[in-house]
Amino acid sequence: MIVLGIILLVVGWLTGIQIVWTLGIVALVIGVILAILGMIGRPVGGRKTWY
């Protein structure tokens, strides 16, 4: 999800489409939150790891 967020940020920046830029930020933040929760060992959504 972090990679998807970065891709959306780049595409949004290059094309100037604001909604793609916003979706990229949201995907990036959610990906970072899930990664942090996974690193500390807390299960998210019933799963201990996210791939």
PDBQT receptor file of N, H, CA, C and O in Angstrom, charges set to zero:
ATOM      1  N   MET A   1       0.821  -1.178   0.000  1.00  0.00    +0.000 N 
ATOM      2  CA  MET A   1       0.000   0.000   0.000  1.00  0.00    +0.000 C 
ATOM      3  C   MET A   1       0.875   1.255   0.000  1.00  0.00    +0.000 C 
ATOM      4  O   MET A   1       0.487   2.297  -0.530  1.00  0.00    +0.000 OA
ATOM      5  N   ILE A   2       2.042   1.141   0.593  1.00  0.00    +0.000 N 
ATOM      6  H   ILE A   2       2.357   0.296   1.024  1.00  0.00    +0.000 HD
ATOM      7  CA  ILE A   2       2.959   2.273   0.595  1.00  0.00    +0.000 C 
ATOM      8  C   ILE A   2       3.432   2.554  -0.827  1.00  0.00    +0.000 C 
ATOM      9  O   ILE A   2       3.512   3.710  -1.243  1.00  0.00    +0.000 OA
ATOM     10  N   VAL A   3       3.740   1.510  -1.562  1.00  0.00    +0.000 N 
ATOM     11  H   VAL A   3       3.675   0.571  -1.225  1.00  0.00    +0.000 HD
ATOM     12  CA  VAL A   3       4.194   1.680  -2.944  1.00  0.00    +0.000 C 
ATOM     13  C   VAL A   3       3.076   2.267  -3.805  1.00  0.00    +0.000 C 
ATOM     14  O   VAL A   3       3.330   3.138  -4.636  1.00  0.00    +0.000 OA
ATOM     15  N   LEU A   4       1.853   1.802  -3.615  1.00  0.00    +0.000 N 
ATOM     16  H   LEU A   4       1.647   1.094  -2.939  1.00  0.00    +0.000 HD
ATOM     17  CA  LEU A   4       0.716   2.350  -4.344  1.00  0.00    +0.000 C 
ATOM     18  C   LEU A   4       0.550   3.836  -4.046  1.00  0.00    +0.000 C 
ATOM     19  O   LEU A   4       0.289   4.626  -4.954  1.00  0.00    +0.000 OA
ATOM     20  N   GLY A   5       0.700   4.217  -2.789  1.00  0.00    +0.000 N 
ATOM     21  H   GLY A   5       0.912   3.575  -2.052  1.00  0.00    +0.000 HD
ATOM     22  CA  GLY A   5       0.601   5.618  -2.414  1.00  0.00    +0.000 C 
ATOM     23  C   GLY A   5       1.657   6.472  -3.078  1.00  0.00    +0.000 C 
ATOM     24  O   GLY A   5       1.371   7.579  -3.533  1.00  0.00    +0.000 OA
ATOM     25  N   ILE A   6       2.883   5.963  -3.136  1.00  0.00    +0.000 N 
ATOM     26  H   ILE A   6       3.116   5.064  -2.766  1.00  0.00    +0.000 HD
ATOM     27  CA  ILE A   6       3.965   6.716  -3.780  1.00  0.00    +0.000 C 
ATOM     28  C   ILE A   6       3.705   6.854  -5.277  1.00  0.00    +0.000 C 
ATOM     29  O   ILE A   6       3.927   7.919  -5.853  1.00  0.00    +0.000 OA
ATOM     30  N   ILE A   7       3.233   5.775  -5.907  1.00  0.00    +0.000 N 
ATOM     31  H   ILE A   7       3.053   4.910  -5.439  1.00  0.00    +0.000 HD
ATOM     32  CA  ILE A   7       2.925   5.829  -7.337  1.00  0.00    +0.000 C 
ATOM     33  C   ILE A   7       1.819   6.843  -7.606  1.00  0.00    +0.000 C 
ATOM     34  O   ILE A   7       1.926   7.637  -8.541  1.00  0.00    +0.000 OA
ATOM     35  N   LEU A   8       0.768   6.829  -6.806  1.00  0.00    +0.000 N 
ATOM     36  H   LEU A   8       0.681   6.185  -6.047  1.00  0.00    +0.000 HD
ATOM     37  CA  LEU A   8      -0.318   7.780  -6.986  1.00  0.00    +0.000 C 
ATOM     38  C   LEU A   8       0.137   9.211  -6.756  1.00  0.00    +0.000 C 
ATOM     39  O   LEU A   8      -0.307  10.122  -7.456  1.00  0.00    +0.000 OA
ATOM     40  N   LEU A   9       1.019   9.422  -5.782  1.00  0.00    +0.000 N 
ATOM     41  H   LEU A   9       1.380   8.682  -5.214  1.00  0.00    +0.000 HD
ATOM     42  CA  LEU A   9       1.561  10.761  -5.552  1.00  0.00    +0.000 C 
ATOM     43  C   LEU A   9       2.333  11.271  -6.760  1.00  0.00    +0.000 C 
ATOM     44  O   LEU A   9       2.170  12.419  -7.173  1.00  0.00    +0.000 OA
ATOM     45  N   VAL A  10       3.167  10.416  -7.320  1.00  0.00    +0.000 N 
ATOM     46  H   VAL A  10       3.299   9.483  -6.985  1.00  0.00    +0.000 HD
ATOM     47  CA  VAL A  10       3.968  10.812  -8.477  1.00  0.00    +0.000 C 
ATOM     48  C   VAL A  10       3.082  11.084  -9.688  1.00  0.00    +0.000 C 
ATOM     49  O   VAL A  10       3.261  12.087 -10.380  1.00  0.00    +0.000 OA
ATOM     50  N   VAL A  11       2.133  10.197  -9.943  1.00  0.00    +0.000 N 
ATOM     51  H   VAL A  11       1.987   9.383  -9.381  1.00  0.00    +0.000 HD
ATOM     52  CA  VAL A  11       1.229  10.381 -11.082  1.00  0.00    +0.000 C 
ATOM     53  C   VAL A  11       0.386  11.643 -10.900  1.00  0.00    +0.000 C 
ATOM     54  O   VAL A  11       0.189  12.401 -11.849  1.00  0.00    +0.000 OA
ATOM     55  N   GLY A  12      -0.106  11.865  -9.695  1.00  0.00    +0.000 N 
ATOM     56  H   GLY A  12       0.055  11.249  -8.924  1.00  0.00    +0.000 HD
ATOM     57  CA  GLY A  12      -0.888  13.062  -9.427  1.00  0.00    +0.000 C 
ATOM     58  C   GLY A  12      -0.080  14.332  -9.582  1.00  0.00    +0.000 C 
ATOM     59  O   GLY A  12      -0.587  15.343 -10.068  1.00  0.00    +0.000 OA
ATOM     60  N   TRP A  13       1.178  14.285  -9.170  1.00  0.00    +0.000 N 
ATOM     61  H   TRP A  13       1.590  13.464  -8.774  1.00  0.00    +0.000 HD
ATOM     62  CA  TRP A  13       2.046  15.447  -9.294  1.00  0.00    +0.000 C 
ATOM     63  C   TRP A  13       2.386  15.729 -10.755  1.00  0.00    +0.000 C 
ATOM     64  O   TRP A  13       2.391  16.882 -11.186  1.00  0.00    +0.000 OA
ATOM     65  N   LEU A  14       2.671  14.663 -11.518  1.00  0.00    +0.000 N 
ATOM     66  H   LEU A  14       2.667  13.727 -11.168  1.00  0.00    +0.000 HD
ATOM     67  CA  LEU A  14       3.035  14.840 -12.921  1.00  0.00    +0.000 C 
ATOM     68  C   LEU A  14       1.862  15.299 -13.775  1.00  0.00    +0.000 C 
ATOM     69  O   LEU A  14       2.036  16.106 -14.688  1.00  0.00    +0.000 OA
ATOM     70  N   THR A  15       0.672  14.792 -13.487  1.00  0.00    +0.000 N 
ATOM     71  H   THR A  15       0.530  14.136 -12.745  1.00  0.00    +0.000 HD
ATOM     72  CA  THR A  15      -0.487  15.141 -14.305  1.00  0.00    +0.000 C 
ATOM     73  C   THR A  15      -1.242  16.356 -13.776  1.00  0.00    +0.000 C 
ATOM     74  O   THR A  15      -2.020  16.970 -14.506  1.00  0.00    +0.000 OA
ATOM     75  N   GLY A  16      -1.018  16.703 -12.523  1.00  0.00    +0.000 N 
ATOM     76  H   GLY A  16      -0.386  16.204 -11.930  1.00  0.00    +0.000 HD
ATOM     77  CA  GLY A  16      -1.703  17.846 -11.942  1.00  0.00    +0.000 C 
ATOM     78  C   GLY A  16      -3.129  17.555 -11.518  1.00  0.00    +0.000 C 
ATOM     79  O   GLY A  16      -3.913  18.480 -11.306  1.00  0.00    +0.000 OA
ATOM     80  N   ILE A  17      -3.477  16.280 -11.392  1.00  0.00    +0.000 N 
ATOM     81  H   ILE A  17      -2.840  15.529 -11.564  1.00  0.00    +0.000 HD
ATOM     82  CA  ILE A  17      -4.823  15.895 -10.971  1.00  0.00    +0.000 C 
ATOM     83  C   ILE A  17      -4.840  15.816  -9.447  1.00  0.00    +0.000 C 
ATOM     84  O   ILE A  17      -4.178  14.964  -8.855  1.00  0.00    +0.000 OA
ATOM     85  N   GLN A  18      -5.594  16.700  -8.825  1.00  0.00    +0.000 N 
ATOM     86  H   GLN A  18      -6.132  17.392  -9.307  1.00  0.00    +0.000 HD
ATOM     87  CA  GLN A  18      -5.607  16.829  -7.372  1.00  0.00    +0.000 C 
ATOM     88  C   GLN A  18      -6.159  15.599  -6.664  1.00  0.00    +0.000 C 
ATOM     89  O   GLN A  18      -5.649  15.234  -5.604  1.00  0.00    +0.000 OA
ATOM     90  N   ILE A  19      -7.181  14.947  -7.209  1.00  0.00    +0.000 N 
ATOM     91  H   ILE A  19      -7.595  15.243  -8.070  1.00  0.00    +0.000 HD
ATOM     92  CA  ILE A  19      -7.795  13.797  -6.543  1.00  0.00    +0.000 C 
ATOM     93  C   ILE A  19      -6.829  12.616  -6.484  1.00  0.00    +0.000 C 
ATOM     94  O   ILE A  19      -6.833  11.863  -5.509  1.00  0.00    +0.000 OA
ATOM     95  N   VAL A  20      -6.002  12.447  -7.517  1.00  0.00    +0.000 N 
ATOM     96  H   VAL A  20      -5.999  13.058  -8.308  1.00  0.00    +0.000 HD
ATOM     97  CA  VAL A  20      -5.014  11.364  -7.511  1.00  0.00    +0.000 C 
ATOM     98  C   VAL A  20      -3.953  11.651  -6.453  1.00  0.00    +0.000 C 
ATOM     99  O   VAL A  20      -3.492  10.740  -5.765  1.00  0.00    +0.000 OA
ATOM    100  N   TRP A  21      -3.569  12.915  -6.326  1.00  0.00    +0.000 N 
ATOM    101  H   TRP A  21      -3.943  13.656  -6.885  1.00  0.00    +0.000 HD
ATOM    102  CA  TRP A  21      -2.605  13.331  -5.307  1.00  0.00    +0.000 C 
ATOM    103  C   TRP A  21      -3.165  13.029  -3.910  1.00  0.00    +0.000 C 
ATOM    104  O   TRP A  21      -2.452  12.503  -3.055  1.00  0.00    +0.000 OA
ATOM    105  N   THR A  22      -4.432  13.362  -3.684  1.00  0.00    +0.000 N 
ATOM    106  H   THR A  22      -5.011  13.789  -4.378  1.00  0.00    +0.000 HD
ATOM    107  CA  THR A  22      -5.067  13.125  -2.395  1.00  0.00    +0.000 C 
ATOM    108  C   THR A  22      -5.184  11.636  -2.091  1.00  0.00    +0.000 C 
ATOM    109  O   THR A  22      -4.914  11.210  -0.968  1.00  0.00    +0.000 OA
ATOM    110  N   LEU A  23      -5.583  10.845  -3.075  1.00  0.00    +0.000 N 
ATOM    111  H   LEU A  23      -5.803  11.191  -3.988  1.00  0.00    +0.000 HD
ATOM    112  CA  LEU A  23      -5.668   9.399  -2.879  1.00  0.00    +0.000 C 
ATOM    113  C   LEU A  23      -4.290   8.802  -2.580  1.00  0.00    +0.000 C 
ATOM    114  O   LEU A  23      -4.179   7.857  -1.799  1.00  0.00    +0.000 OA
ATOM    115  N   GLY A  24      -3.264   9.340  -3.185  1.00  0.00    +0.000 N 
ATOM    116  H   GLY A  24      -3.354  10.108  -3.820  1.00  0.00    +0.000 HD
ATOM    117  CA  GLY A  24      -1.904   8.882  -2.915  1.00  0.00    +0.000 C 
ATOM    118  C   GLY A  24      -1.498   9.136  -1.475  1.00  0.00    +0.000 C 
ATOM    119  O   GLY A  24      -0.880   8.284  -0.838  1.00  0.00    +0.000 OA
ATOM    120  N   ILE A  25      -1.845  10.308  -0.963  1.00  0.00    +0.000 N 
ATOM    121  H   ILE A  25      -2.347  11.001  -1.481  1.00  0.00    +0.000 HD
ATOM    122  CA  ILE A  25      -1.530  10.636   0.429  1.00  0.00    +0.000 C 
ATOM    123  C   ILE A  25      -2.277   9.699   1.375  1.00  0.00    +0.000 C 
ATOM    124  O   ILE A  25      -1.706   9.195   2.342  1.00  0.00    +0.000 OA
ATOM    125  N   VAL A  26      -3.550   9.474   1.090  1.00  0.00    +0.000 N 
ATOM    126  H   VAL A  26      -4.014   9.883   0.305  1.00  0.00    +0.000 HD
ATOM    127  CA  VAL A  26      -4.363   8.593   1.946  1.00  0.00    +0.000 C 
ATOM    128  C   VAL A  26      -3.804   7.172   1.930  1.00  0.00    +0.000 C 
ATOM    129  O   VAL A  26      -3.670   6.554   2.986  1.00  0.00    +0.000 OA
ATOM    130  N   ALA A  27      -3.476   6.644   0.753  1.00  0.00    +0.000 N 
ATOM    131  H   ALA A  27      -3.585   7.146  -0.106  1.00  0.00    +0.000 HD
ATOM    132  CA  ALA A  27      -2.937   5.287   0.653  1.00  0.00    +0.000 C 
ATOM    133  C   ALA A  27      -1.591   5.179   1.364  1.00  0.00    +0.000 C 
ATOM    134  O   ALA A  27      -1.303   4.172   2.010  1.00  0.00    +0.000 OA
ATOM    135  N   LEU A  28      -0.783   6.206   1.243  1.00  0.00    +0.000 N 
ATOM    136  H   LEU A  28      -1.017   7.024   0.718  1.00  0.00    +0.000 HD
ATOM    137  CA  LEU A  28       0.528   6.208   1.892  1.00  0.00    +0.000 C 
ATOM    138  C   LEU A  28       0.385   6.211   3.412  1.00  0.00    +0.000 C 
ATOM    139  O   LEU A  28       1.084   5.464   4.096  1.00  0.00    +0.000 OA
ATOM    140  N   VAL A  29      -0.493   7.025   3.938  1.00  0.00    +0.000 N 
ATOM    141  H   VAL A  29      -1.061   7.632   3.382  1.00  0.00    +0.000 HD
ATOM    142  CA  VAL A  29      -0.700   7.097   5.389  1.00  0.00    +0.000 C 
ATOM    143  C   VAL A  29      -1.244   5.772   5.927  1.00  0.00    +0.000 C 
ATOM    144  O   VAL A  29      -0.772   5.279   6.952  1.00  0.00    +0.000 OA
ATOM    145  N   ILE A  30      -2.234   5.195   5.240  1.00  0.00    +0.000 N 
ATOM    146  H   ILE A  30      -2.617   5.596   4.408  1.00  0.00    +0.000 HD
ATOM    147  CA  ILE A  30      -2.792   3.915   5.682  1.00  0.00    +0.000 C 
ATOM    148  C   ILE A  30      -1.726   2.820   5.628  1.00  0.00    +0.000 C 
ATOM    149  O   ILE A  30      -1.647   1.991   6.535  1.00  0.00    +0.000 OA
ATOM    150  N   GLY A  31      -0.915   2.809   4.583  1.00  0.00    +0.000 N 
ATOM    151  H   GLY A  31      -0.980   3.482   3.846  1.00  0.00    +0.000 HD
ATOM    152  CA  GLY A  31       0.154   1.826   4.470  1.00  0.00    +0.000 C 
ATOM    153  C   GLY A  31       1.178   1.942   5.574  1.00  0.00    +0.000 C 
ATOM    154  O   GLY A  31       1.644   0.931   6.099  1.00  0.00    +0.000 OA
ATOM    155  N   VAL A  32       1.537   3.172   5.935  1.00  0.00    +0.000 N 
ATOM    156  H   VAL A  32       1.158   3.993   5.509  1.00  0.00    +0.000 HD
ATOM    157  CA  VAL A  32       2.505   3.377   7.012  1.00  0.00    +0.000 C 
ATOM    158  C   VAL A  32       1.912   2.941   8.352  1.00  0.00    +0.000 C 
ATOM    159  O   VAL A  32       2.604   2.329   9.166  1.00  0.00    +0.000 OA
ATOM    160  N   ILE A  33       0.645   3.249   8.584  1.00  0.00    +0.000 N 
ATOM    161  H   ILE A  33       0.082   3.746   7.922  1.00  0.00    +0.000 HD
ATOM    162  CA  ILE A  33      -0.002   2.831   9.831  1.00  0.00    +0.000 C 
ATOM    163  C   ILE A  33      -0.051   1.317   9.937  1.00  0.00    +0.000 C 
ATOM    164  O   ILE A  33       0.250   0.760  10.993  1.00  0.00    +0.000 OA
ATOM    165  N   LEU A  34      -0.426   0.643   8.855  1.00  0.00    +0.000 N 
ATOM    166  H   LEU A  34      -0.670   1.095   7.997  1.00  0.00    +0.000 HD
ATOM    167  CA  LEU A  34      -0.461  -0.824   8.876  1.00  0.00    +0.000 C 
ATOM    168  C   LEU A  34       0.930  -1.416   9.058  1.00  0.00    +0.000 C 
ATOM    169  O   LEU A  34       1.086  -2.429   9.740  1.00  0.00    +0.000 OA
ATOM    170  N   ALA A  35       1.936  -0.801   8.459  1.00  0.00    +0.000 N 
ATOM    171  H   ALA A  35       1.810   0.021   7.905  1.00  0.00    +0.000 HD
ATOM    172  CA  ALA A  35       3.306  -1.300   8.608  1.00  0.00    +0.000 C 
ATOM    173  C   ALA A  35       3.783  -1.155  10.052  1.00  0.00    +0.000 C 
ATOM    174  O   ALA A  35       4.410  -2.062  10.599  1.00  0.00    +0.000 OA
ATOM    175  N   ILE A  36       3.482  -0.015  10.663  1.00  0.00    +0.000 N 
ATOM    176  H   ILE A  36       2.973   0.722  10.219  1.00  0.00    +0.000 HD
ATOM    177  CA  ILE A  36       3.887   0.196  12.053  1.00  0.00    +0.000 C 
ATOM    178  C   ILE A  36       3.180  -0.782  12.980  1.00  0.00    +0.000 C 
ATOM    179  O   ILE A  36       3.808  -1.364  13.864  1.00  0.00    +0.000 OA
ATOM    180  N   LEU A  37       1.878  -0.965  12.784  1.00  0.00    +0.000 N 
ATOM    181  H   LEU A  37       1.368  -0.492  12.066  1.00  0.00    +0.000 HD
ATOM    182  CA  LEU A  37       1.148  -1.915  13.616  1.00  0.00    +0.000 C 
ATOM    183  C   LEU A  37       1.672  -3.336  13.424  1.00  0.00    +0.000 C 
ATOM    184  O   LEU A  37       1.733  -4.108  14.381  1.00  0.00    +0.000 OA
ATOM    185  N   GLY A  38       2.049  -3.681  12.202  1.00  0.00    +0.000 N 
ATOM    186  H   GLY A  38       2.000  -3.054  11.425  1.00  0.00    +0.000 HD
ATOM    187  CA  GLY A  38       2.611  -5.005  11.951  1.00  0.00    +0.000 C 
ATOM    188  C   GLY A  38       3.968  -5.198  12.610  1.00  0.00    +0.000 C 
ATOM    189  O   GLY A  38       4.282  -6.290  13.084  1.00  0.00    +0.000 OA
ATOM    190  N   MET A  39       4.779  -4.131  12.640  1.00  0.00    +0.000 N 
ATOM    191  H   MET A  39       4.523  -3.244  12.255  1.00  0.00    +0.000 HD
ATOM    192  CA  MET A  39       6.106  -4.229  13.242  1.00  0.00    +0.000 C 
ATOM    193  C   MET A  39       6.050  -4.420  14.753  1.00  0.00    +0.000 C 
ATOM    194  O   MET A  39       6.913  -5.076  15.336  1.00  0.00    +0.000 OA
ATOM    195  N   ILE A  40       5.029  -3.841  15.384  1.00  0.00    +0.000 N 
ATOM    196  H   ILE A  40       4.328  -3.308  14.911  1.00  0.00    +0.000 HD
ATOM    197  CA  ILE A  40       4.950  -3.991  16.837  1.00  0.00    +0.000 C 
ATOM    198  C   ILE A  40       4.208  -5.263  17.238  1.00  0.00    +0.000 C 
ATOM    199  O   ILE A  40       4.061  -5.556  18.424  1.00  0.00    +0.000 OA
ATOM    200  N   GLY A  41       3.742  -6.016  16.241  1.00  0.00    +0.000 N 
ATOM    201  H   GLY A  41       3.861  -5.777  15.277  1.00  0.00    +0.000 HD
ATOM    202  CA  GLY A  41       3.133  -7.305  16.520  1.00  0.00    +0.000 C 
ATOM    203  C   GLY A  41       1.646  -7.257  16.821  1.00  0.00    +0.000 C 
ATOM    204  O   GLY A  41       1.078  -8.253  17.270  1.00  0.00    +0.000 OA
ATOM    205  N   ARG A  42       1.011  -6.135  16.588  1.00  0.00    +0.000 N 
ATOM    206  H   ARG A  42       1.472  -5.326  16.223  1.00  0.00    +0.000 HD
ATOM    207  CA  ARG A  42      -0.427  -6.014  16.874  1.00  0.00    +0.000 C 
ATOM    208  C   ARG A  42      -1.221  -6.517  15.667  1.00  0.00    +0.000 C 
ATOM    209  O   ARG A  42      -0.999  -6.063  14.545  1.00  0.00    +0.000 OA
ATOM    210  N   PRO A  43      -2.144  -7.453  15.893  1.00  0.00    +0.000 N 
ATOM    211  CA  PRO A  43      -2.972  -7.928  14.784  1.00  0.00    +0.000 C 
ATOM    212  C   PRO A  43      -3.954  -6.849  14.322  1.00  0.00    +0.000 C 
ATOM    213  O   PRO A  43      -4.558  -6.155  15.140  1.00  0.00    +0.000 OA
ATOM    214  N   VAL A  44      -4.103  -6.718  13.023  1.00  0.00    +0.000 N 
ATOM    215  H   VAL A  44      -3.613  -7.282  12.358  1.00  0.00    +0.000 HD
ATOM    216  CA  VAL A  44      -5.016  -5.737  12.439  1.00  0.00    +0.000 C 
ATOM    217  C   VAL A  44      -6.014  -6.492  11.576  1.00  0.00    +0.000 C 
ATOM    218  O   VAL A  44      -5.618  -7.214  10.661  1.00  0.00    +0.000 OA
ATOM    219  N   GLY A  45      -7.282  -6.336  11.850  1.00  0.00    +0.000 N 
ATOM    220  H   GLY A  45      -7.603  -5.749  12.593  1.00  0.00    +0.000 HD
ATOM    221  CA  GLY A  45      -8.305  -7.000  11.066  1.00  0.00    +0.000 C 
ATOM    222  C   GLY A  45      -8.264  -8.509  11.180  1.00  0.00    +0.000 C 
ATOM    223  O   GLY A  45      -8.639  -9.211  10.240  1.00  0.00    +0.000 OA
ATOM    224  N   GLY A  46      -7.816  -9.019  12.312  1.00  0.00    +0.000 N 
ATOM    225  H   GLY A  46      -7.512  -8.449  13.076  1.00  0.00    +0.000 HD
ATOM    226  CA  GLY A  46      -7.760 -10.457  12.530  1.00  0.00    +0.000 C 
ATOM    227  C   GLY A  46      -6.522 -11.129  11.972  1.00  0.00    +0.000 C 
ATOM    228  O   GLY A  46      -6.367 -12.344  12.094  1.00  0.00    +0.000 OA
ATOM    229  N   ARG A  47      -5.629 -10.345  11.355  1.00  0.00    +0.000 N 
ATOM    230  H   ARG A  47      -5.755  -9.358  11.256  1.00  0.00    +0.000 HD
ATOM    231  CA  ARG A  47      -4.405 -10.924  10.788  1.00  0.00    +0.000 C 
ATOM    232  C   ARG A  47      -3.208 -10.337  11.501  1.00  0.00    +0.000 C 
ATOM    233  O   ARG A  47      -3.146  -9.138  11.771  1.00  0.00    +0.000 OA
ATOM    234  N   LYS A  48      -2.261 -11.203  11.801  1.00  0.00    +0.000 N 
ATOM    235  H   LYS A  48      -2.311 -12.177  11.581  1.00  0.00    +0.000 HD
ATOM    236  CA  LYS A  48      -1.057 -10.725  12.478  1.00  0.00    +0.000 C 
ATOM    237  C   LYS A  48      -0.066 -10.108  11.490  1.00  0.00    +0.000 C 
ATOM    238  O   LYS A  48       0.690  -9.210  11.860  1.00  0.00    +0.000 OA
ATOM    239  N   THR A  49      -0.060 -10.574  10.250  1.00  0.00    +0.000 N 
ATOM    240  H   THR A  49      -0.674 -11.304   9.950  1.00  0.00    +0.000 HD
ATOM    241  CA  THR A  49       0.855 -10.020   9.252  1.00  0.00    +0.000 C 
ATOM    242  C   THR A  49       0.082  -9.591   8.016  1.00  0.00    +0.000 C 
ATOM    243  O   THR A  49      -0.967 -10.152   7.702  1.00  0.00    +0.000 OA
ATOM    244  N   TRP A  50       0.595  -8.618   7.336  1.00  0.00    +0.000 N 
ATOM    245  H   TRP A  50       1.447  -8.162   7.591  1.00  0.00    +0.000 HD
ATOM    246  CA  TRP A  50       0.028  -8.127   6.073  1.00  0.00    +0.000 C 
ATOM    247  C   TRP A  50       1.085  -8.262   4.992  1.00  0.00    +0.000 C 
ATOM    248  O   TRP A  50       2.237  -7.878   5.193  1.00  0.00    +0.000 OA
ATOM    249  N   TYR A  51       0.706  -8.795   3.872  1.00  0.00    +0.000 N 
ATOM    250  H   TYR A  51      -0.230  -9.107   3.708  1.00  0.00    +0.000 HD
ATOM    251  CA  TYR A  51       1.663  -8.988   2.780  1.00  0.00    +0.000 C 
ATOM    252  C   TYR A  51       1.348  -8.052   1.661  1.00  0.00    +0.000 C 
ATOM    253  O   TYR A  51       2.039  -8.054   0.642  1.00  0.00    +0.000 OA
TER     254      TYR A  51
